[in-house]
Amino acid sequence: MRQYSRLPGHRFAPALGLILLAGCSTQAPQPGFEQRPASVTQELVSLIPESASDRDGWATDITVAFSAQNLPATRENLCAVLAVVEQESTYSGDPVVPGLSRIARGEIERRAEALHVPNFLVQAGLNLESPTGETYNERLNALTTEREMSEIFEDFIDMAPLGRELFGSLNPVETGGPMQVSVDFAEAHAENYPYPIDDSVRHEVFTRRGGLYFGIAHLLGYPAHYEAPIYRFADFNAGWYASRNAAFQAAVTQLSGIPLALDGDLIIPGSRQAGQTELAVRTLKGRLGMDDGEIRDALEEEDSLEFEQTALYEKVRSLAEQQEKQPIPYARLPGIKLESPKITRNLTTAWFAKRVDDRYRQCLAR
């Protein structure tokens, strides 16, 4: 399952211990990692399904990730991680993806067509011998995992000039590992990674230990006031604070009458151009007592907890509650359709969050 394209949480290091999960919105922040590692590992072994291979290995790698990031290893947090692992990879460190050869060839053909590169040149390049001794075509035919696909594209990109012409320096494989974490996210949060990096952070993402470390950072490494973990599961797919931001967008719609896509994106990523949410908020600036610049400055805090301390956030929620004559939700599941060559059904972020939440509850019951 691919995460949404928005790079989440770049303003917070994953080592923060201010992890607020189910029912914690009115409690003090939980402490960090205070348990005995051996006890955490033992509990994990008891929670991981017996059908999983190398339960001790999985438990050890998860314990190290919690300890290195100073995250509280509560049963709720452990089960949250295990629920995502089960959903994304069914306890496979390098999960097999059906039809991956077709997906990889489709990406190559799409790039070639967009750049008007003749097909015979592409085929000639794919028939060349790669660094493994096999041709690129042979490796594509045998492709089963995203790690293998990432490695093929790395080698193909280094094959000048064709590979560079098609892909530049950007590997099109964006997520990987047992928790399907974003490579961009991992590269932005690798400062305190506890293992030696032999080659690259990208390669670490496709290992069990690396995929778990960065996946756990993505799931738990930011403070939020969610009253139920399902919103954190949605954020795992859509980006940090997407569920909180979707509720803010819903409040803006209530006040302005302008229908907004409740996707959690308050600004257009990487652009100064005003998006739909920003334009809708601007229609309220008389009631808010804010100008366009003040609105923009506040919306740029969309990926941080500090957004909740802005005058914009507080005034929008206050006006919406006055209008509705009742409290409005702090969070709601984002309405995002999941798009990826790997996805063949009509799936959404809400579907993903509910599936993971079901697994989470099953884990707690164990």
C-alpha positions in Angstrom: 0.0 0.0 0.0 1.5 3.3 -1.0 1.4 6.2 1.4 0.0 9.5 0.1 2.6 11.7 -1.6 2.7 14.4 1.1 6.0 14.1 3.0 4.8 14.1 6.6 6.2 15.5 9.7 9.4 17.1 8.6 9.3 19.5 11.5 9.6 16.8 14.2 12.4 14.4 15.0 11.1 10.8 15.5 12.8 10.5 18.9 10.2 12.7 20.6 8.5 10.9 23.4 5.3 12.9 23.3 3.3 10.1 21.9 -0.4 10.5 22.4 -2.5 7.5 21.3 -6.0 6.3 22.2 -7.7 8.2 24.9 -4.7 10.4 25.7 -6.0 13.8 24.6 -6.5 14.9 28.3 -3.6 13.1 29.8 0.0 14.3 30.3 2.5 13.1 27.7 3.6 9.5 28.1 7.1 8.7 29.3 9.7 7.4 26.9 11.1 3.9 26.7 11.3 2.8 30.3 10.7 -0.9 30.1 13.3 -3.7 30.1 14.1 -4.5 26.5 13.9 -8.2 27.2 10.4 -7.8 28.6 9.3 -5.8 25.6 10.7 -8.5 23.3 8.9 -11.2 25.2 5.6 -9.4 25.0 6.0 -8.9 21.3 6.6 -12.6 20.7 3.4 -13.3 22.5 1.5 -10.7 20.4 2.9 -11.7 17.0 0.8 -14.4 15.3 2.3 -17.8 15.5 2.0 -18.1 11.7 4.7 -15.4 11.3 8.2 -16.8 10.7 11.1 -15.7 13.0 8.9 -14.1 15.7 12.0 -13.5 17.8 13.7 -11.6 15.1 10.7 -9.4 14.4 10.3 -8.8 18.2 14.0 -7.8 18.5 14.0 -5.4 15.6 10.8 -3.7 16.9 12.2 -3.4 20.5 15.4 -1.8 19.1 13.3 0.7 17.2 11.3 1.7 20.3 14.4 2.0 22.4 16.4 4.0 19.9 13.5 6.4 19.4 12.6 6.6 23.1 9.0 5.6 22.5 6.8 4.1 25.2 6.4 0.4 24.5 2.9 0.2 25.8 0.7 -2.7 24.6 -1.3 -0.1 22.6 1.7 1.2 20.8 3.1 -2.3 20.2 -0.2 -3.5 18.8 -0.4 -0.4 16.6 2.9 -1.3 15.0 2.0 -4.9 14.6 -1.3 -4.0 13.0 0.4 -1.9 10.3 3.0 -4.6 9.7 0.3 -7.2 9.2 -1.7 -5.0 6.9 1.2 -3.9 4.8 3.3 -7.1 4.5 1.8 -10.0 6.6 5.1 -10.2 8.4 7.4 -10.4 5.4 10.6 -8.4 5.5 10.6 -8.2 1.7 7.0 -8.7 0.6 6.1 -10.1 -2.7 3.9 -7.9 -4.9 1.9 -9.6 -7.6 2.4 -8.3 -11.2 5.5 -6.3 -10.3 7.2 -7.0 -13.6 4.3 -5.6 -15.5 4.3 -2.5 -13.2 8.0 -1.9 -13.7 7.8 -2.2 -17.5 4.8 0.0 -17.5 6.7 2.7 -15.7 9.6 2.5 -18.2 7.2 2.6 -21.1 5.4 5.6 -19.6 8.6 7.6 -19.1 9.8 6.7 -22.7 6.5 7.8 -24.3 6.5 11.0 -22.3 10.0 11.8 -23.5 9.5 10.5 -27.1 12.2 7.9 -26.7 11.8 5.3 -29.5 10.7 1.9 -28.2 13.6 0.2 -30.1 16.1 2.2 -28.1 14.4 1.2 -24.8 14.4 -2.5 -25.8 18.0 -2.3 -26.8 18.9 -0.9 -23.4 16.9 -3.5 -21.6 18.7 -6.2 -23.5 22.1 -5.0 -22.2 23.9 -6.9 -19.5 23.3 -5.4 -16.0 25.8 -5.3 -13.1 24.4 -8.7 -11.9 25.4 -10.4 -15.1 21.8 -10.7 -16.2 20.1 -8.5 -18.8 17.7 -5.9 -17.5 14.9 -7.8 -19.3 15.9 -11.0 -17.5 15.8 -9.2 -14.1 12.4 -7.6 -15.0 11.0 -11.0 -15.9 12.0 -12.4 -12.5 10.9 -9.4 -10.5 8.8 -10.1 -7.3 9.6 -7.5 -4.7 9.9 -3.7 -4.5 13.5 -4.1 -3.2 14.4 -5.9 -6.4 12.6 -3.3 -8.5 14.4 -0.5 -6.7 17.7 -2.2 -7.3 16.9 -2.6 -11.0 16.0 1.0 -11.4 19.2 2.1 -9.5 21.3 0.1 -12.0 19.2 1.3 -14.9 19.6 4.9 -13.9 23.4 4.5 -13.8 23.3 3.2 -17.3 24.0 6.4 -19.2 22.6 7.9 -21.3 19.3 6.0 -21.6 18.6 5.4 -17.9 19.4 9.0 -16.9 17.3 10.3 -19.8 14.3 8.4 -18.6 14.6 8.8 -14.9 17.2 11.5 -14.2 18.5 10.7 -10.7 15.1 9.8 -9.2 14.3 6.2 -8.5 10.5 5.8 -9.1 10.2 3.2 -6.2 9.0 5.5 -3.4 8.0 3.1 -0.6 9.2 -0.3 0.7 9.9 -2.6 3.5 7.5 -4.5 5.9 5.6 -1.3 6.8 5.7 0.3 3.3 7.4 3.5 4.6 8.3 6.3 2.3 12.0 6.5 1.2 11.8 10.3 1.4 10.6 10.1 5.0 13.4 7.7 5.9 16.0 9.9 4.4 14.7 12.9 6.3 14.7 11.1 9.6 17.9 9.0 9.5 20.0 11.1 11.9 19.6 8.8 14.9 19.3 5.5 13.0 20.9 2.9 15.3 22.5 0.7 12.7 25.5 1.2 10.4 24.4 2.3 6.9 26.6 0.4 4.5 25.3 1.9 1.3 22.3 4.1 1.5 19.2 4.9 3.6 17.1 3.7 0.6 18.6 0.2 0.9 18.0 0.2 4.7 14.3 0.9 4.1 14.1 -2.5 2.2 15.5 -4.4 5.2 13.4 -5.6 8.0 15.2 -3.7 10.7 15.2 -0.4 8.6 11.7 -0.7 7.4 10.5 -1.2 11.0 12.6 1.6 12.4 11.4 4.2 9.9 7.9 2.8 9.8 7.6 3.1 13.6 9.0 6.7 13.4 6.3 7.5 10.9 3.5 5.9 12.9 4.4 7.1 16.4 7.1 9.7 16.1 5.0 12.8 16.4 2.7 14.2 19.1 -1.1 14.4 18.4 -4.2 14.8 20.4 -6.2 12.0 18.8 -8.8 10.2 20.9 -8.6 7.0 18.9 -5.6 5.3 17.1 -7.6 5.0 13.9 -6.7 8.6 13.1 -3.0 7.8 13.5 -3.5 4.9 11.1 -5.0 7.2 8.6 -2.1 9.6 9.0 0.3 6.7 8.4 -1.2 6.5 4.9 -2.0 10.1 4.2 0.7 12.0 6.1 1.2 13.4 9.6 -1.8 15.4 10.9 -3.9 14.6 7.8 -6.8 13.5 10.1 -6.7 16.7 12.2 -6.3 18.8 9.0 -9.3 17.1 7.4 -11.5 18.1 10.4 -10.2 21.7 10.0 -11.2 21.6 6.3 -14.6 20.3 7.2 -15.0 23.3 9.6 -14.0 25.7 6.8 -16.6 24.1 4.5 -19.2 24.6 7.2 -18.4 28.3 7.6 -17.8 29.1 3.9 -20.2 26.8 2.2 -17.4 25.9 -0.2 -17.1 22.1 -0.6 -13.5 21.0 0.0 -11.8 17.7 -0.6 -11.1 16.6 3.0 -7.6 15.3 2.1 -5.6 17.0 4.9 -3.5 19.2 2.5 -4.1 22.8 3.6 -1.6 24.2 1.0 -0.3 23.0 -2.3 2.9 21.1 -1.5 6.0 23.0 -2.8 4.0 25.9 -4.2 3.2 29.4 -3.2 0.0 29.3 -5.2 -3.2 29.3 -3.1 -5.0 26.0 -3.2 -8.7 25.3 -2.7 -8.5 25.3 1.1 -6.5 28.5 1.3 -8.9 30.2 -1.1 -11.9 29.1 1.0 -10.3 30.4 4.2 -9.7 33.7 2.5 -13.4 34.2 2.1 -13.6 34.2 5.9 -10.9 36.7 6.5 -13.3 39.5 7.5 -14.8 37.3 10.2 -11.4 36.0 11.2 -9.8 39.4 11.3 -6.8 38.1 9.4 -5.2 39.1 6.1 -4.0 36.7 3.3 -0.4 36.7 4.6 -1.4 35.7 8.1 -3.7 33.0 6.7 -0.9 31.6 4.6 1.6 31.7 7.5 -0.7 29.6 9.6 -1.6 27.1 7.0 2.1 26.5 6.4 2.1 24.9 9.9 -0.1 22.1 8.5 2.5 19.3 9.3 3.1 20.4 12.9 1.3 20.4 16.3 2.0 24.2 16.3 -0.8 24.7 13.8 -3.2 24.2 16.7 -1.8 27.2 18.5 -2.3 29.5 15.5 -5.0 32.2 15.6 -6.4 30.8 12.4 -7.0 27.3 13.8 -8.5 28.6 17.0 -10.8 31.1 15.3 -12.1 28.7 12.6 -12.9 26.1 15.2 -14.6 28.7 17.5 -16.7 30.1 14.7 -17.7 26.6 13.5 -18.7 25.6 17.1 -20.7 28.8 17.5 -22.5 28.1 14.2 -23.2 24.5 15.0 -23.9 25.2 18.6 -21.9 22.2 19.7 -18.3 21.0 19.8 -16.8 20.0 16.4 -14.5 17.0 15.9 -10.8 17.3 16.4 -10.1 14.8 13.7 -11.9 12.9 10.9 -10.7 10.3 8.4 -9.4 11.9 5.3 -11.3 11.3 2.0 -8.4 10.2 -0.2 -8.6 7.6 -2.9 -5.5 5.4 -2.9 -3.7 5.5 -6.2 -0.9 3.1 -7.1 -0.1 0.6 -9.9 -0.3 -2.0 -7.2 -3.9 -1.2 -6.2 -6.5 -2.8 -8.4 -9.6 -1.9 -6.3 -11.3 1.3 -5.3 -9.7 1.9 -2.0 -9.4 4.9 0.3 -7.4 6.1 3.3 -10.5 5.5 5.4 -10.6 1.9 4.2 -6.9 1.5 5.1 -7.3 3.0 8.6 -10.3 0.8 9.4 -8.5 -2.3 8.2 -5.5 -1.5 10.4 -7.8 -0.6 13.3 -9.5 -4.0 13.1 -6.1 -5.7 13.2 -5.1 -3.5 16.1 -8.1 -4.6 18.2 -7.5 -8.2 17.4 -3.9 -7.8 18.7 -5.1 -6.2 21.9 -7.5 -9.1 22.3 -4.6 -11.6 22.1 
